[in-house]
Amino acid sequence: MRSTQVQPHTERADLLLVHFEGANVGAEPTFVFHTWANRLVFGAPTDGGLYLALAMPGLSELDGFRGDIEGSLMRYITQCEPVAAALEGAQRVGKVIGAVRWTGFFRDASGPGWVLVGDAGHHKDPAPGRGISDAFRQVDALAPAIVAGLDGSGHRLDETLKRWGRWRDSEFADRYWMAADLGKAGPPPTPAAELVRRLHSQGKIDLVMDLMSQRRRPSAVLSPLRLFGATGRLLARRGCDRRALLREVGSLVAEDSRRRWRNRRPAYAPEDAITDQAGPNE
């Protein structure tokens, strides 16, 4: 399978991030990922004793942020209680940095004498926070491929790199679409939320953690069997709006079919398909 799609701009402004010093990270430093309603907030300890807070507002909210960047950002991120608690008494360090209206893509992985890794060849929604880690995974697979292809024949090296490129496309296809879904504005799909609740009640929430850390593929955790099971449980509940739920499930199935179709028909992004990012906001 080859995944060579170009993802259009998301409904979000992408991200606004800022660092703080003096944050209260507690006895056990924790990575916070909270999404609710139309909100998405990250918080995590980082290098040098600093604390990173990140917001992903919808594009419709962006104009309001531009009028008061710091105030709007603080109001947004402190609606997340764990981040608000960590930042109580903390001081901002450095500038508020933003990126807007990015475009995700897959480019040709290699050609005569060259190869692309990381965001140079494949860029996706930053919501899962996997860009750097994915680049390392690609390099881990690329290094032995290059060694295997260095037999004095440039033709053999080119073929080896092509095989690596096909591995890249197949390996990151599911995760590309999952990242796009995580980065969308609005609440998660109703069956997906029910699926996660079910895993939690069964003591299997580690499957979700494995999904985020890429120890498991999205299609293995968010499988059709689990999603249809979640749909059945929701339909059986009193007060369920069955028509609305079935329309939502139908849309999810249709979108999944479109994605599988695009994965099978390469259409690599052109050279100018790059992220459209804003620099520091202040």
Protein Blocks (a to p, Z undefined) as FASTA:
>chain_A
ZZdbdcdddfbehiacdddehiaebjbdcdddddehjbccdddddehhiacddddddfkl
mmmmmmommlmmmmmmmmpmklmmmmgopacehjddddehiacddddfbdehiacehjll
occdfklopmmmmmmmmmmmmmmmmmmmmnopaklmmmmmmmmmmmmmmmmmmmmmmmmm
mmpgcjddfklmmmmmmmmmnopmmmmmmmmnopacfklmmgfklmmmmmmmmmmpghia
fklmmmmmmmmmmmmmmmmmmmmmgcdddfklccdddddfZZ
